[in-house]
Amino acid sequence: MKTKILILIISVSSIVAFAQSKVITASIKVYGNCAMCKHRIETALDHKGIKTAKWDTKTKELQVVYNSDKISELQIHEIVASVGHDTDKVKAKDEVYSELPFCCLYRDHGHENVIDKH
């Protein structure tokens, strides 16, 4: 009898833990210009806790679905900035930004749209 009760308690606690897991969809402004930027941003976000990440070259919006128990939105901003792309919350380090290919440089353009040549 004790074994059955213990198994029931473990099962209930597993269900409660699963129910508390939070999958969140966020829209984040990420600066960049082209298909190379898109590939760099989305590849960087192939990360534990991130379900999907799609960046739109025209709108500069990143749609990201993630598990908030495994990664925070601020960490997502930091990952994107670590590969050279500013977000609305975290600026990429100048040394990383300056290593981007010329077509990916967006700061000199005032974050404006640049024609995609890729």
N, CA, C and O atoms as CSV, one atom per row, in Angstrom:
chain,resi,resn,atom,element,x,y,z
A,1,MET,N,N,0.817,-1.204,0.000
A,1,MET,CA,C,0.000,0.000,0.000
A,1,MET,C,C,0.860,1.268,0.000
A,1,MET,O,O,0.539,2.225,-0.705
A,2,LYS,N,N,1.927,1.288,0.765
A,2,LYS,CA,C,2.798,2.457,0.794
A,2,LYS,C,C,3.420,2.721,-0.574
A,2,LYS,O,O,3.575,3.876,-0.971
A,3,THR,N,N,3.772,1.677,-1.286
A,3,THR,CA,C,4.372,1.832,-2.603
A,3,THR,C,C,3.410,2.499,-3.575
A,3,THR,O,O,3.816,3.366,-4.349
A,4,LYS,N,N,2.168,2.115,-3.546
A,4,LYS,CA,C,1.173,2.718,-4.442
A,4,LYS,C,C,0.993,4.195,-4.141
A,4,LYS,O,O,0.885,5.000,-5.065
A,5,ILE,N,N,0.959,4.555,-2.910
A,5,ILE,CA,C,0.786,5.956,-2.527
A,5,ILE,C,C,2.009,6.767,-2.974
A,5,ILE,O,O,1.855,7.870,-3.497
A,6,LEU,N,N,3.183,6.247,-2.779
A,6,LEU,CA,C,4.395,6.938,-3.179
A,6,LEU,C,C,4.422,7.163,-4.697
A,6,LEU,O,O,4.784,8.249,-5.152
A,7,ILE,N,N,4.055,6.182,-5.455
A,7,ILE,CA,C,4.016,6.308,-6.916
A,7,ILE,C,C,3.014,7.369,-7.320
A,7,ILE,O,O,3.292,8.159,-8.222
A,8,LEU,N,N,1.889,7.408,-6.698
A,8,LEU,CA,C,0.872,8.411,-6.988
A,8,LEU,C,C,1.406,9.808,-6.699
A,8,LEU,O,O,1.184,10.723,-7.492
A,9,ILE,N,N,2.092,9.989,-5.602
A,9,ILE,CA,C,2.633,11.301,-5.250
A,9,ILE,C,C,3.680,11.737,-6.274
A,9,ILE,O,O,3.681,12.896,-6.689
A,10,ILE,N,N,4.554,10.852,-6.682
A,10,ILE,CA,C,5.560,11.182,-7.687
A,10,ILE,C,C,4.901,11.572,-9.000
A,10,ILE,O,O,5.320,12.535,-9.643
A,11,SER,N,N,3.885,10.842,-9.401
A,11,SER,CA,C,3.187,11.145,-10.648
A,11,SER,C,C,2.509,12.499,-10.591
A,11,SER,O,O,2.578,13.258,-11.558
A,12,VAL,N,N,1.861,12.820,-9.494
A,12,VAL,CA,C,1.174,14.103,-9.355
A,12,VAL,C,C,2.184,15.239,-9.363
A,12,VAL,O,O,1.943,16.261,-10.005
A,13,SER,N,N,3.306,15.091,-8.671
A,13,SER,CA,C,4.303,16.166,-8.656
A,13,SER,C,C,4.923,16.361,-10.033
A,13,SER,O,O,5.262,17.491,-10.384
A,14,SER,N,N,5.084,15.314,-10.819
A,14,SER,CA,C,5.603,15.443,-12.177
A,14,SER,C,C,4.638,16.223,-13.053
A,14,SER,O,O,5.062,17.054,-13.855
A,15,ILE,N,N,3.359,15.966,-12.909
A,15,ILE,CA,C,2.334,16.673,-13.678
A,15,ILE,C,C,2.330,18.147,-13.302
A,15,ILE,O,O,2.234,19.005,-14.179
A,16,VAL,N,N,2.431,18.453,-12.016
A,16,VAL,CA,C,2.437,19.842,-11.557
A,16,VAL,C,C,3.666,20.566,-12.103
A,16,VAL,O,O,3.551,21.699,-12.571
A,17,ALA,N,N,4.833,19.936,-12.053
A,17,ALA,CA,C,6.058,20.555,-12.575
A,17,ALA,C,C,5.931,20.821,-14.065
A,17,ALA,O,O,6.347,21.880,-14.537
A,18,PHE,N,N,5.367,19.885,-14.816
A,18,PHE,CA,C,5.183,20.059,-16.248
A,18,PHE,C,C,4.212,21.201,-16.540
A,18,PHE,O,O,4.432,21.983,-17.465
A,19,ALA,N,N,3.158,21.297,-15.767
A,19,ALA,CA,C,2.140,22.328,-15.985
A,19,ALA,C,C,2.701,23.722,-15.739
A,19,ALA,O,O,2.208,24.690,-16.319
A,20,GLN,N,N,3.729,23.848,-14.885
A,20,GLN,CA,C,4.289,25.153,-14.564
A,20,GLN,C,C,5.307,25.631,-15.603
A,20,GLN,O,O,5.681,26.804,-15.603
A,21,SER,N,N,5.750,24.757,-16.469
A,21,SER,CA,C,6.686,25.122,-17.522
A,21,SER,C,C,6.018,26.162,-18.420
A,21,SER,O,O,4.878,25.977,-18.845
A,22,LYS,N,N,6.725,27.249,-18.706
A,22,LYS,CA,C,6.118,28.339,-19.466
A,22,LYS,C,C,6.735,28.473,-20.845
A,22,LYS,O,O,7.915,28.796,-20.976
A,23,VAL,N,N,5.949,28.228,-21.856
A,23,VAL,CA,C,6.375,28.444,-23.234
A,23,VAL,C,C,5.829,29.812,-23.641
A,23,VAL,O,O,4.624,30.061,-23.597
A,24,ILE,N,N,6.739,30.677,-24.033
A,24,ILE,CA,C,6.402,32.065,-24.328
A,24,ILE,C,C,6.766,32.387,-25.770
A,24,ILE,O,O,7.784,31.926,-26.286
A,25,THR,N,N,5.917,33.186,-26.413
A,25,THR,CA,C,6.213,33.712,-27.742
A,25,THR,C,C,6.490,35.204,-27.580
A,25,THR,O,O,5.685,35.942,-27.012
A,26,ALA,N,N,7.634,35.626,-28.085
A,26,ALA,CA,C,8.000,37.037,-27.972
A,26,ALA,C,C,8.367,37.587,-29.342
A,26,ALA,O,O,8.829,36.861,-30.222
A,27,SER,N,N,8.152,38.875,-29.498
A,27,SER,CA,C,8.557,39.594,-30.697
A,27,SER,C,C,9.623,40.596,-30.263
A,27,SER,O,O,9.378,41.451,-29.413
A,28,ILE,N,N,10.808,40.477,-30.857
A,28,ILE,CA,C,11.945,41.295,-30.460
A,28,ILE,C,C,12.492,42.022,-31.687
A,28,ILE,O,O,12.712,41.403,-32.729
A,29,LYS,N,N,12.709,43.316,-31.569
A,29,LYS,CA,C,13.318,44.101,-32.649
A,29,LYS,C,C,14.805,43.778,-32.679
A,29,LYS,O,O,15.503,43.945,-31.678
A,30,VAL,N,N,15.293,43.310,-33.840
A,30,VAL,CA,C,16.699,42.963,-34.021
A,30,VAL,C,C,17.178,43.644,-35.302
A,30,VAL,O,O,16.569,43.487,-36.360
A,31,TYR,N,N,18.261,44.393,-35.200
A,31,TYR,CA,C,18.756,45.131,-36.360
A,31,TYR,C,C,19.717,44.300,-37.195
A,31,TYR,O,O,20.567,43.580,-36.671
A,32,GLY,N,N,19.559,44.417,-38.490
A,32,GLY,CA,C,20.349,43.707,-39.479
A,32,GLY,C,C,19.798,44.074,-40.839
A,32,GLY,O,O,18.892,44.900,-40.942
A,33,ASN,N,N,20.343,43.462,-41.896
A,33,ASN,CA,C,19.959,43.878,-43.241
A,33,ASN,C,C,19.543,42.772,-44.189
A,33,ASN,O,O,18.631,42.961,-44.994
A,34,CYS,N,N,20.184,41.637,-44.111
A,34,CYS,CA,C,20.116,40.728,-45.249
A,34,CYS,C,C,19.948,39.260,-44.843
A,34,CYS,O,O,19.772,38.933,-43.669
A,35,ALA,N,N,20.006,38.397,-45.847
A,35,ALA,CA,C,19.872,36.955,-45.616
A,35,ALA,C,C,21.024,36.422,-44.771
A,35,ALA,O,O,20.833,35.480,-44.002
A,36,MET,N,N,22.214,37.004,-44.898
A,36,MET,CA,C,23.329,36.577,-44.046
A,36,MET,C,C,23.036,36.913,-42.582
A,36,MET,O,O,23.344,36.127,-41.687
A,37,CYS,N,N,22.448,38.068,-42.348
A,37,CYS,CA,C,22.066,38.457,-40.986
A,37,CYS,C,C,21.033,37.465,-40.448
A,37,CYS,O,O,21.143,36.989,-39.317
A,38,LYS,N,N,20.037,37.164,-41.268
A,38,LYS,CA,C,18.985,36.224,-40.878
A,38,LYS,C,C,19.587,34.890,-40.455
A,38,LYS,O,O,19.236,34.344,-39.409
A,39,HIS,N,N,20.489,34.376,-41.272
A,39,HIS,CA,C,21.115,33.093,-40.971
A,39,HIS,C,C,21.914,33.175,-39.660
A,39,HIS,O,O,21.838,32.268,-38.832
A,40,ARG,N,N,22.669,34.249,-39.475
A,40,ARG,CA,C,23.499,34.423,-38.284
A,40,ARG,C,C,22.622,34.495,-37.024
A,40,ARG,O,O,22.918,33.845,-36.021
A,41,ILE,N,N,21.564,35.270,-37.079
A,41,ILE,CA,C,20.670,35.459,-35.928
A,41,ILE,C,C,19.975,34.151,-35.580
A,41,ILE,O,O,19.976,33.731,-34.423
A,42,GLU,N,N,19.383,33.510,-36.575
A,42,GLU,CA,C,18.623,32.281,-36.327
A,42,GLU,C,C,19.534,31.133,-35.889
A,42,GLU,O,O,19.140,30.317,-35.057
A,43,THR,N,N,20.743,31.063,-36.439
A,43,THR,CA,C,21.683,30.013,-36.054
A,43,THR,C,C,22.132,30.202,-34.600
A,43,THR,O,O,22.244,29.235,-33.847
A,44,ALA,N,N,22.386,31.447,-34.220
A,44,ALA,CA,C,22.793,31.732,-32.837
A,44,ALA,C,C,21.715,31.301,-31.840
A,44,ALA,O,O,22.019,30.935,-30.705
A,45,LEU,N,N,20.473,31.348,-32.272
A,45,LEU,CA,C,19.361,31.017,-31.382
A,45,LEU,C,C,18.969,29.547,-31.425
A,45,LEU,O,O,17.924,29.165,-30.899
A,46,ASP,N,N,19.802,28.724,-32.050
A,46,ASP,CA,C,19.634,27.277,-31.961
A,46,ASP,C,C,20.246,26.901,-30.616
A,46,ASP,O,O,21.385,26.442,-30.538
A,47,HIS,N,N,19.462,27.105,-29.560
A,47,HIS,CA,C,19.973,27.097,-28.194
A,47,HIS,C,C,18.990,26.384,-27.276
A,47,HIS,O,O,17.784,26.392,-27.526
A,48,LYS,N,N,19.496,25.772,-26.226
A,48,LYS,CA,C,18.645,25.079,-25.254
A,48,LYS,C,C,17.576,26.038,-24.710
A,48,LYS,O,O,17.882,27.148,-24.275
A,49,GLY,N,N,16.348,25.595,-24.744
A,49,GLY,CA,C,15.237,26.386,-24.237
A,49,GLY,C,C,14.502,27.172,-25.310
A,49,GLY,O,O,13.394,27.653,-25.072
A,50,ILE,N,N,15.101,27.311,-26.491
A,50,ILE,CA,C,14.462,28.036,-27.586
A,50,ILE,C,C,13.861,27.020,-28.546
A,50,ILE,O,O,14.560,26.175,-29.106
A,51,LYS,N,N,12.546,27.123,-28.722
A,51,LYS,CA,C,11.832,26.192,-29.606
A,51,LYS,C,C,11.984,26.602,-31.068
A,51,LYS,O,O,12.371,25.787,-31.907
A,52,THR,N,N,11.680,27.866,-31.376
A,52,THR,CA,C,11.815,28.383,-32.738
A,52,THR,C,C,12.264,29.843,-32.686
A,52,THR,O,O,11.987,30.562,-31.727
A,53,ALA,N,N,12.961,30.258,-33.739
A,53,ALA,CA,C,13.388,31.651,-33.871
A,53,ALA,C,C,13.396,31.993,-35.357
A,53,ALA,O,O,14.130,31.381,-36.133
A,54,LYS,N,N,12.589,32.959,-35.749
A,54,LYS,CA,C,12.496,33.394,-37.148
A,54,LYS,C,C,12.617,34.908,-37.190
A,54,LYS,O,O,11.853,35.632,-36.552
A,55,TRP,N,N,13.610,35.373,-37.968
A,55,TRP,CA,C,13.826,36.817,-38.105
A,55,TRP,C,C,13.406,37.264,-39.498
A,55,TRP,O,O,13.760,36.633,-40.494
A,56,ASP,N,N,12.657,38.346,-39.561
A,56,ASP,CA,C,12.161,38.892,-40.820
A,56,ASP,C,C,13.063,40.047,-41.261
A,56,ASP,O,O,13.208,41.031,-40.536
A,57,THR,N,N,13.665,39.931,-42.439
A,57,THR,CA,C,14.599,40.950,-42.931
A,57,THR,C,C,13.924,42.296,-43.206
A,57,THR,O,O,14.567,43.340,-43.100
A,58,LYS,N,N,12.661,42.281,-43.550
A,58,LYS,CA,C,11.958,43.532,-43.857
A,58,LYS,C,C,11.503,44.271,-42.599
A,58,LYS,O,O,11.720,45.477,-42.476
A,59,THR,N,N,10.879,43.562,-41.673
A,59,THR,CA,C,10.329,44.202,-40.476
A,59,THR,C,C,11.339,44.317,-39.341
A,59,THR,O,O,11.140,45.089,-38.403
A,60,LYS,N,N,12.437,43.538,-39.429
A,60,LYS,CA,C,13.459,43.474,-38.384
A,60,LYS,C,C,12.909,42.877,-37.088
A,60,LYS,O,O,13.461,43.103,-36.011
A,61,GLU,N,N,11.835,42.126,-37.196
A,61,GLU,CA,C,11.216,41.497,-36.032
A,61,GLU,C,C,11.632,40.033,-35.930
A,61,GLU,O,O,11.569,39.280,-36.903
A,62,LEU,N,N,12.053,39.654,-34.742
A,62,LEU,CA,C,12.381,38.276,-34.426
A,62,LEU,C,C,11.204,37.693,-33.657
A,62,LEU,O,O,10.826,38.204,-32.603
A,63,GLN,N,N,10.637,36.639,-34.183
A,63,GLN,CA,C,9.586,35.905,-33.480
A,63,GLN,C,C,10.257,34.697,-32.848
A,63,GLN,O,O,10.791,33.840,-33.553
A,64,VAL,N,N,10.234,34.623,-31.532
A,64,VAL,CA,C,10.926,33.545,-30.836
A,64,VAL,C,C,9.980,32.875,-29.843
A,64,VAL,O,O,9.273,33.543,-29.089
A,65,VAL,N,N,9.983,31.547,-29.858
A,65,VAL,CA,C,9.195,30.744,-28.928
A,65,VAL,C,C,10.199,30.038,-28.038
A,65,VAL,O,O,11.083,29.326,-28.514
A,66,TYR,N,N,10.049,30.248,-26.722
A,66,TYR,CA,C,11.032,29.694,-25.801
A,66,TYR,C,C,10.392,29.263,-24.483
A,66,TYR,O,O,9.279,29.666,-24.146
A,67,ASN,N,N,11.130,28.432,-23.752
A,67,ASN,CA,C,10.695,27.956,-22.443
A,67,ASN,C,C,11.359,28.849,-21.400
A,67,ASN,O,O,12.581,28.831,-21.250
A,68,SER,N,N,10.562,29.624,-20.684
A,68,SER,CA,C,11.105,30.587,-19.729
A,68,SER,C,C,11.722,29.928,-18.502
A,68,SER,O,O,12.380,30.602,-17.709
A,69,ASP,N,N,11.525,28.632,-18.331
A,69,ASP,CA,C,12.199,27.913,-17.246
A,69,ASP,C,C,13.646,27.610,-17.613
A,69,ASP,O,O,14.462,27.322,-16.738
A,70,LYS,N,N,13.966,27.674,-18.905
A,70,LYS,CA,C,15.310,27.313,-19.365
A,70,LYS,C,C,16.122,28.505,-19.853
A,70,LYS,O,O,17.352,28.470,-19.825
A,71,ILE,N,N,15.442,29.563,-20.300
A,71,ILE,CA,C,16.135,30.739,-20.826
A,71,ILE,C,C,15.225,31.953,-20.652
A,71,ILE,O,O,14.003,31.848,-20.749
A,72,SER,N,N,15.836,33.093,-20.397
A,72,SER,CA,C,15.042,34.322,-20.221
A,72,SER,C,C,15.059,35.142,-21.510
A,72,SER,O,O,15.896,34.930,-22.386
A,73,GLU,N,N,14.139,36.059,-21.605
A,73,GLU,CA,C,14.116,36.930,-22.783
A,73,GLU,C,C,15.389,37.772,-22.843
A,73,GLU,O,O,15.925,38.004,-23.926
A,74,LEU,N,N,15.874,38.227,-21.699
A,74,LEU,CA,C,17.117,39.002,-21.686
A,74,LEU,C,C,18.284,38.168,-22.206
A,74,LEU,O,O,19.138,38.690,-22.923
A,75,GLN,N,N,18.337,36.893,-21.863
A,75,GLN,CA,C,19.399,36.025,-22.389
A,75,GLN,C,C,19.307,35.909,-23.910
A,75,GLN,O,O,20.332,35.835,-24.588
A,76,ILE,N,N,18.105,35.892,-24.441
A,76,ILE,CA,C,17.922,35.844,-25.899
A,76,ILE,C,C,18.492,37.114,-26.529
A,76,ILE,O,O,19.197,37.045,-27.536
A,77,HIS,N,N,18.190,38.266,-25.945
A,77,HIS,CA,C,18.754,39.532,-26.428
A,77,HIS,C,C,20.288,39.467,-26.399
A,77,HIS,O,O,20.950,39.899,-27.343
A,78,GLU,N,N,20.838,38.928,-25.321
A,78,GLU,CA,C,22.293,38.850,-25.177
A,78,GLU,C,C,22.921,37.914,-26.210
A,78,GLU,O,O,24.002,38.201,-26.725
A,79,ILE,N,N,22.262,36.808,-26.513
A,79,ILE,CA,C,22.770,35.880,-27.538
A,79,ILE,C,C,22.813,36.570,-28.895
A,79,ILE,O,O,23.804,36.465,-29.619
A,80,VAL,N,N,21.744,37.271,-29.237
A,80,VAL,CA,C,21.679,37.978,-30.519
A,80,VAL,C,C,22.775,39.045,-30.590
A,80,VAL,O,O,23.455,39.175,-31.608
A,81,ALA,N,N,22.941,39.797,-29.518
A,81,ALA,CA,C,23.976,40.837,-29.482
A,81,ALA,C,C,25.375,40.231,-29.566
A,81,ALA,O,O,26.289,40.851,-30.109
A,82,SER,N,N,25.543,39.027,-29.034
A,82,SER,CA,C,26.872,38.393,-29.036
A,82,SER,C,C,27.358,38.049,-30.442
A,82,SER,O,O,28.554,37.838,-30.648
A,83,VAL,N,N,26.440,37.991,-31.413
A,83,VAL,CA,C,26.839,37.711,-32.802
A,83,VAL,C,C,26.810,38.980,-33.668
A,83,VAL,O,O,26.920,38.903,-34.891
A,84,GLY,N,N,26.663,40.141,-33.026
A,84,GLY,CA,C,26.802,41.408,-33.745
A,84,GLY,C,C,25.542,42.170,-34.055
A,84,GLY,O,O,25.592,43.156,-34.790
A,85,HIS,N,N,24.396,41.747,-33.516
A,85,HIS,CA,C,23.136,42.415,-33.850
A,85,HIS,C,C,22.510,43.073,-32.634
A,85,HIS,O,O,22.240,42.422,-31.625
A,86,ASP,N,N,22.284,44.387,-32.749
A,86,ASP,CA,C,21.620,45.126,-31.676
A,86,ASP,C,C,20.164,44.694,-31.578
A,86,ASP,O,O,19.534,44.349,-32.578
A,87,THR,N,N,19.641,44.719,-30.357
A,87,THR,CA,C,18.212,44.521,-30.140
A,87,THR,C,C,17.689,45.789,-29.480
A,87,THR,O,O,18.445,46.737,-29.265
A,88,ASP,N,N,16.416,45.810,-29.161
A,88,ASP,CA,C,15.871,46.976,-28.489
A,88,ASP,C,C,16.294,47.046,-27.016
A,88,ASP,O,O,15.994,48.028,-26.338
A,89,LYS,N,N,16.994,46.005,-26.509
A,89,LYS,CA,C,17.438,46.014,-25.110
A,89,LYS,C,C,18.950,45.859,-24.933
A,89,LYS,O,O,19.490,46.298,-23.918
A,90,VAL,N,N,19.640,45.252,-25.889
A,90,VAL,CA,C,21.075,44.996,-25.746
A,90,VAL,C,C,21.800,45.391,-27.032
A,90,VAL,O,O,21.418,44.982,-28.129
A,91,LYS,N,N,22.846,46.190,-26.874
A,91,LYS,CA,C,23.655,46.606,-28.021
A,91,LYS,C,C,24.837,45.642,-28.162
A,91,LYS,O,O,25.470,45.277,-27.171
A,92,ALA,N,N,25.126,45.237,-29.394
A,92,ALA,CA,C,26.277,44.385,-29.672
A,92,ALA,C,C,27.557,45.162,-29.383
A,92,ALA,O,O,27.611,46.378,-29.566
A,93,LYS,N,N,28.584,44.448,-28.929
A,93,LYS,CA,C,29.877,45.089,-28.699
A,93,LYS,C,C,30.417,45.586,-30.035
A,93,LYS,O,O,30.272,44.923,-31.062
A,94,ASP,N,N,31.037,46.752,-30.007
A,94,ASP,CA,C,31.564,47.362,-31.230
A,94,ASP,C,C,32.553,46.449,-31.949
A,94,ASP,O,O,32.563,46.389,-33.178
A,95,GLU,N,N,33.400,45.724,-31.169
A,95,GLU,CA,C,34.383,44.864,-31.819
A,95,GLU,C,C,33.726,43.710,-32.559
A,95,GLU,O,O,34.237,43.272,-33.590
A,96,VAL,N,N,32.604,43.212,-32.054
A,96,VAL,CA,C,31.875,42.121,-32.735
A,96,VAL,C,C,31.150,42.690,-33.955
A,96,VAL,O,O,31.202,42.110,-35.040
A,97,TYR,N,N,30.477,43.822,-33.773
A,97,TYR,CA,C,29.760,44.474,-34.877
A,97,TYR,C,C,30.699,44.783,-36.044
A,97,TYR,O,O,30.342,44.557,-37.200
A,98,SER,N,N,31.889,45.295,-35.753
A,98,SER,CA,C,32.815,45.711,-36.812
A,98,SER,C,C,33.352,44.530,-37.626
A,98,SER,O,O,33.907,44.733,-38.706
A,99,GLU,N,N,33.196,43.309,-37.130
A,99,GLU,CA,C,33.639,42.117,-37.861
A,99,GLU,C,C,32.567,41.571,-38.805
A,99,GLU,O,O,32.832,40.628,-39.551
A,100,LEU,N,N,31.375,42.138,-38.786
A,100,LEU,CA,C,30.319,41.694,-39.696
A,100,LEU,C,C,30.686,42.048,-41.133
A,100,LEU,O,O,31.388,43.032,-41.363
A,101,PRO,N,N,30.225,41.262,-42.102
A,101,PRO,CA,C,30.435,41.633,-43.505
A,101,PRO,C,C,29.832,43.013,-43.787
A,101,PRO,O,O,28.885,43.426,-43.118
A,102,PHE,N,N,30.379,43.718,-44.769
A,102,PHE,CA,C,29.940,45.078,-45.078
A,102,PHE,C,C,28.425,45.182,-45.263
A,102,PHE,O,O,27.797,46.122,-44.775
A,103,CYS,N,N,27.843,44.211,-45.970
A,103,CYS,CA,C,26.402,44.279,-46.254
A,103,CYS,C,C,25.546,44.139,-44.990
A,103,CYS,O,O,24.360,44.467,-45.005
A,104,CYS,N,N,26.139,43.659,-43.910
A,104,CYS,CA,C,25.400,43.438,-42.665
A,104,CYS,C,C,25.492,44.622,-41.707
A,104,CYS,O,O,24.822,44.638,-40.674
A,105,LEU,N,N,26.315,45.611,-42.041
A,105,LEU,CA,C,26.489,46.770,-41.162
A,105,LEU,C,C,25.269,47.680,-41.253
A,105,LEU,O,O,24.977,48.235,-42.312
A,106,TYR,N,N,24.577,47.825,-40.165
A,106,TYR,CA,C,23.314,48.574,-40.139
A,106,TYR,C,C,23.409,49.874,-39.361
A,106,TYR,O,O,22.562,50.746,-39.555
A,107,ARG,N,N,24.380,50.048,-38.502
A,107,ARG,CA,C,24.450,51.250,-37.655
A,107,ARG,C,C,24.714,52.504,-38.468
A,107,ARG,O,O,24.159,53.559,-38.162
A,108,ASP,N,N,25.543,52.417,-39.492
A,108,ASP,CA,C,25.856,53.583,-40.316
A,108,ASP,C,C,24.654,54.024,-41.141
A,108,ASP,O,O,24.647,55.110,-41.720
A,109,HIS,N,N,23.653,53.177,-41.185
A,109,HIS,CA,C,22.438,53.471,-41.957
A,109,HIS,C,C,21.299,53.893,-41.044
A,109,HIS,O,O,20.146,53.927,-41.474
A,110,GLY,N,N,21.601,54.218,-39.783
A,110,GLY,CA,C,20.567,54.653,-38.854
A,110,GLY,C,C,19.488,53.602,-38.650
A,110,GLY,O,O,18.321,53.939,-38.451
A,111,HIS,N,N,19.867,52.343,-38.699
A,111,HIS,CA,C,18.921,51.221,-38.544
A,111,HIS,C,C,17.861,51.210,-39.630
A,111,HIS,O,O,16.767,50.681,-39.429
A,112,GLU,N,N,18.183,51.801,-40.798
A,112,GLU,CA,C,17.195,51.823,-41.862
A,112,GLU,C,C,17.323,50.560,-42.729
A,112,GLU,O,O,18.311,49.830,-42.649
A,113,ASN,N,N,16.329,50.333,-43.531
A,113,ASN,CA,C,16.344,49.190,-44.443
A,113,ASN,C,C,17.425,49.362,-45.496
A,113,ASN,O,O,17.573,50.438,-46.077
A,114,VAL,N,N,18.173,48.307,-45.735
A,114,VAL,CA,C,19.159,48.291,-46.809
A,114,VAL,C,C,18.713,47.176,-47.754
A,114,VAL,O,O,18.273,46.118,-47.304
A,115,ILE,N,N,18.826,47.411,-49.054
A,115,ILE,CA,C,18.388,46.424,-50.023
A,115,ILE,C,C,19.134,45.117,-49.839
A,115,ILE,O,O,20.360,45.105,-49.731
A,116,ASP,N,N,18.403,44.028,-49.802
A,116,ASP,CA,C,18.972,42.683,-49.644
A,116,ASP,C,C,19.600,42.269,-50.962
A,116,ASP,O,O,18.898,42.119,-51.962
A,117,LYS,N,N,20.915,42.083,-50.977
A,117,LYS,CA,C,21.622,41.712,-52.198
A,117,LYS,C,C,22.037,40.259,-52.182
A,117,LYS,O,O,22.845,39.847,-53.013
A,118,HIS,N,N,21.505,39.462,-51.252
A,118,HIS,CA,C,21.884,38.041,-51.148
A,118,HIS,C,C,20.829,37.161,-51.727
A,118,HIS,O,O,20.975,35.939,-51.727
